Amino acid sequence: MAISIPQHLVALCQEKPERTAWLGRLPSLVTELLARWSLMLDDLSPYESSCAWVAPVRRAGGSLAVLKLGMPHMEAEHEIQGLRFWDGDPTVRLFEADEASGAMLLERCSPGTSLRELPEEEQDVVIAGLLRRLWRTVPAPHPFRPLGAMVTCWNEETLADAQRWPYSGLVKEGLAAFDELSRPGPEDVLLATDLHAGNVLRSEREPWLAIDPKPFIGDPAYDATQHLFNCQARLLADPIGTIHRFADLLEIDAERVRRWAFARAAAEPRDDWETMVPLARTLGA
């Protein structure tokens, strides 16, 4: 079966051998899953998605759904388990899953418009409400990794790029902050880690639902930063005020959000190391 694959996904898969192998299997996987779950593609063009192949489908009874096959990606390893845990509150529901391939059959949001359609300060209110519902203690045993596992991967990538650091002292301070903040603590909960306006869709079942969680166990203050970093102009213009407003909506410690934001601005791996230097200096002052 010939399926359309977005070019940005093809380019991303060329970065690692396991992703290249996954891309080669993708057409046959889609064909197999359409047959196994009795689905028909509702549109030959897949949705835009940064790290997955995602397309609208119809189930045997005619109901609407979304077929998602995630590219091999460390951060998204337990998306299926996270969706099962939250069970539609306040995420899209998981109808079917194939853990071996990372494939998911998901609730389709209708009309499905992105939260990005709203002004950023209105986005703050919606995101804060969703995050407070997502943050829950998970009974043991569970599959979820500590947030420190993701931070360790980031730190290793940053250290491997040391020759490109513009200001080594600033980056080292950020790495130290990452290590300290990611240690397990009594307030740790299950985090979405990638909740921002692009991953919140308007739906009929609820006004807004979260998609694409990347669950880890850790500090709720970390989860505030993903939305803030997706509001870059506002964050750069008034970092402290923006952080305090969002922390108040979340009812969490603004100082801890500031420290996480500093660590990310100073030491998160990136292509352009100069981009976040002014923000890191302001937040680290």
Secondary structure, DSSP 8 states (H G I E B T S, - for coil): ------HHHHHHHTTSHHHHHHHHHHHHHHHHHHHHTT-EES-SS----SSEEEEEEE-TTS-EEEEEEE---GGGTTHHHHHHHHTTSSB--EEEEETTTTEEEEE--SS--BGGGS-HHHHHHHHHHHHHHH-----SS----BHHHHHHHHHHHHHHTGGG-S-HHHHHHHHHHHHHHTS--TT-EEE-S--SGGGEEE-SSSSEEE-----EEE-HHHHHHHHHHTSHHHHHHSHHHHHHHHHHHHTS-HHHHHHHHHHHHHHS--S-TTTTHHHHHHHH-
